[in-house]
Amino acid sequence: MMESVFILLLLSTFRLSLPLILASIGGYFSEKSGVAQIGLEAFLLVGAFSAATATYLSHSLLVGYMAAVLASLFFAQIFCLLVLKLKANSIVVGTGLNLLAIGLIPLMSKSIFDSTGSTPALIDINTTALLPIIVLAVVVLGSLYVSEKTLWGLQIKFAGEKQEALLAVGVSPAIRQWQAISFGALITGLGGAILSTYLASAYSPLMSAGRGYIALAAIIFAGWDLRKTILISLFFGFCEAIQIQAQSNSLIAAQIPAEFIQMTPYLMTLLALLFFRTKQQAPKELK
Amino acid sequence: MSLQRLAPWFGFLFGLALSCLLALFFNESPLHVLKIVTTSFLNSKFDFGLTLFYTTCFIFSGLAFSIPLRAGLFHIGAEGQLTISAVVAAVLGSILPTHNWFGILIIFVITALTGMLSALIIALFKYYRKAHEVVVAIMLNFIFAAISTWLTINHFQNPNSQNPETAMIADQFQIFKSDPLKIYFDQSPISLFFIVAVAICIFLYWLEPKILYFQVIKSYGANRQANQRFGFSEIKILATVMLLAGFFSAFIGLTEVMGNTYQYKLGFSPAYGFLGIAVALLARQHFLGLIASSFLVAILHKGASDLDLETQFLTRDFSQVLQALIIFSVAASYFFFSRKKIKVESEVTK
């Protein structure tokens, strides 16, 4: 009995961590390049909606994933244009981007499906775990390699730490930031695609449920370290899995209210900020 | 008045035009959409009162954002503070045994203290742990939302309703039910809190140049190092602006619970805390400008919520699109106008 609960919890942790891991890796690249990213929620939402819509219309999961990438890249270009070119504040633009995604998606679903924010269920489409697992493996290994082993990864870090050093070698920090934000949005959009096509079988309103902010919490909790960010996202996924398990178990539900489990990632991040001086680990040019 | 000072208003008009043009993608006439969002507040006394209710909340959220911004703090935690304050006001209103003016005073004081203390956490993290205020505010927003949901559903749920909401506050505490504004506007959500909000803005506008400490706060925002060299206490400045911000956030909770629904309803706020950013940017943090910008944003918010009925494809969600595009245009407008200024200056120096 205990073993089956444990295996269920493990599998559930893995499933629920998928969008979180991708969103936190996406946010990591933007933050590491020196641009504060609170628009992760928007990338997740547009990724989820466009993946569900494109998959439903084309009957192909691959097309859905590509649509998620394109949609989140488009949103990232709005963010980059405003923050990097027009010098608007990244927090203000990030907040606006979240509002835009929340408002625009129901309008689009109304005009495409005549629904109030959801897409039709993906019934005939084979949504196996294979594609999400491949995506996760490629993204995790790829981003670790890019971040730690390539010149581009190093330059992204310099854009966030000391921009003069980049300028001295003839590289534009703004271009590296543009690339980092776009790359991050692309990965986060894939997280959104997994949310609507693997964790669920349709897009439902506000289905990211604050995962963009949890991903940001994971980055900060991890002290802007990519490996730790991935591990902490797994832990936050575990918290979500426990919460779902607790809801189905009336004994546990009576002992620990779901709201307290829901707030664990945020509370833990605050405790991490309280007990470890993570400010010193934050990119110096982070604005 | 220089063009640079008018930059956010040009940004506002551009954002509004862009939003209306966006309506073309949804097979709606931009002019029809513009007409609805800008004139629907005049449909009836009730609609006008509703718009003034939104104005009240936007003034408070604009104040909660613009005062910390004077000290260089980006305060996006108003949403959490107004939520927890609203719950506290509703709970106190339903459990306090003293049903008189003293009870009302207790509700006001404890609710304001709740907002202030919840905002103070951000200042303490900022000063003692050097944590970024935006990060702490985001975390606190979720924590306060979870606590509010837990309190509402598990302890103070309205027994007469299936919806997640607290019980109604005692009848004796519903003093704004019969206030002159509410009666004049056909029992719309507006209450005397509107007068309070406007009076606070006028008072702060009058007070700002007279109190040296406001200048100290501004100088801290402009140049932290210089401010420290003059020996002004950093924690005192951070605590002051955040306590004030929390105080004004709490007033949104009070406006809702004491002046509108007389209870706390889960998710009552259409992101007032975040929309305060648009309001404050539009007003360039000017206290009188806040009244005008709040009224404008309220008109659009009210108008957009009527799109469900007035158009075939657009829904009230258009309000968020409108606000997002206005935030973008206002935030970007400074670039165009300051760049123009720099160009002109460089031409002159040539």
Chai-1 contact restraints between the chains, C-beta under 6 A:
chainA,res_idxA,chainB,res_idxB,connection_type,confidence,min_distance_angstrom,max_distance_angstrom,comment,restraint_id
A,L82,B,F328,contact,1.0,0.0,6.0,A-B,restraint_1
A,L82,B,A332,contact,1.0,0.0,6.0,A-B,restraint_2
A,L86,B,A332,contact,1.0,0.0,6.0,A-B,restraint_3
A,L86,B,F335,contact,1.0,0.0,6.0,A-B,restraint_4
A,K87,B,F335,contact,1.0,0.0,6.0,A-B,restraint_5
A,A88,B,A331,contact,1.0,0.0,6.0,A-B,restraint_6
A,A88,B,A332,contact,1.0,0.0,6.0,A-B,restraint_7
A,I91,B,F74,contact,1.0,0.0,6.0,A-B,restraint_8
A,I91,B,V134,contact,1.0,0.0,6.0,A-B,restraint_9
A,V92,B,I277,contact,1.0,0.0,6.0,A-B,restraint_10
A,V92,B,A331,contact,1.0,0.0,6.0,A-B,restraint_11
A,T95,B,F274,contact,1.0,0.0,6.0,A-B,restraint_12
A,T95,B,I277,contact,1.0,0.0,6.0,A-B,restraint_13
A,G96,B,A324,contact,1.0,0.0,6.0,A-B,restraint_14
A,G96,B,I327,contact,1.0,0.0,6.0,A-B,restraint_15
A,G96,B,F328,contact,1.0,0.0,6.0,A-B,restraint_16
A,L99,B,Q320,contact,1.0,0.0,6.0,A-B,restraint_17
A,L99,B,Q323,contact,1.0,0.0,6.0,A-B,restraint_18
A,L99,B,A324,contact,1.0,0.0,6.0,A-B,restraint_19
A,L100,B,A324,contact,1.0,0.0,6.0,A-B,restraint_20
A,I102,B,Q320,contact,1.0,0.0,6.0,A-B,restraint_21
A,G103,B,D317,contact,1.0,0.0,6.0,A-B,restraint_22
A,G103,B,Q320,contact,1.0,0.0,6.0,A-B,restraint_23
A,G103,B,V321,contact,1.0,0.0,6.0,A-B,restraint_24
A,L104,B,V321,contact,1.0,0.0,6.0,A-B,restraint_25
A,P106,B,T315,contact,1.0,0.0,6.0,A-B,restraint_26
A,P106,B,D317,contact,1.0,0.0,6.0,A-B,restraint_27
A,L107,B,D317,contact,1.0,0.0,6.0,A-B,restraint_28
A,K110,B,F313,contact,1.0,0.0,6.0,A-B,restraint_29
A,K110,B,T315,contact,1.0,0.0,6.0,A-B,restraint_30
A,S111,B,F26,contact,1.0,0.0,6.0,A-B,restraint_31
A,S111,B,F313,contact,1.0,0.0,6.0,A-B,restraint_32
A,Y213,B,I138,contact,1.0,0.0,6.0,A-B,restraint_33
A,I220,B,V135,contact,1.0,0.0,6.0,A-B,restraint_34
A,P257,B,W150,contact,1.0,0.0,6.0,A-B,restraint_35
A,E259,B,A146,contact,1.0,0.0,6.0,A-B,restraint_36
A,E259,B,T149,contact,1.0,0.0,6.0,A-B,restraint_37
A,E259,B,W150,contact,1.0,0.0,6.0,A-B,restraint_38
A,Q262,B,A146,contact,1.0,0.0,6.0,A-B,restraint_39
A,M263,B,I143,contact,1.0,0.0,6.0,A-B,restraint_40
A,M263,B,A146,contact,1.0,0.0,6.0,A-B,restraint_41
A,Y266,B,M139,contact,1.0,0.0,6.0,A-B,restraint_42
A,Y266,B,F142,contact,1.0,0.0,6.0,A-B,restraint_43
A,Y266,B,I143,contact,1.0,0.0,6.0,A-B,restraint_44
A,T269,B,M139,contact,1.0,0.0,6.0,A-B,restraint_45
A,L270,B,M139,contact,1.0,0.0,6.0,A-B,restraint_46
A,L273,B,R129,contact,1.0,0.0,6.0,A-B,restraint_47
A,L273,B,A131,contact,1.0,0.0,6.0,A-B,restraint_48
A,K279,B,K130,contact,1.0,0.0,6.0,A-B,restraint_49
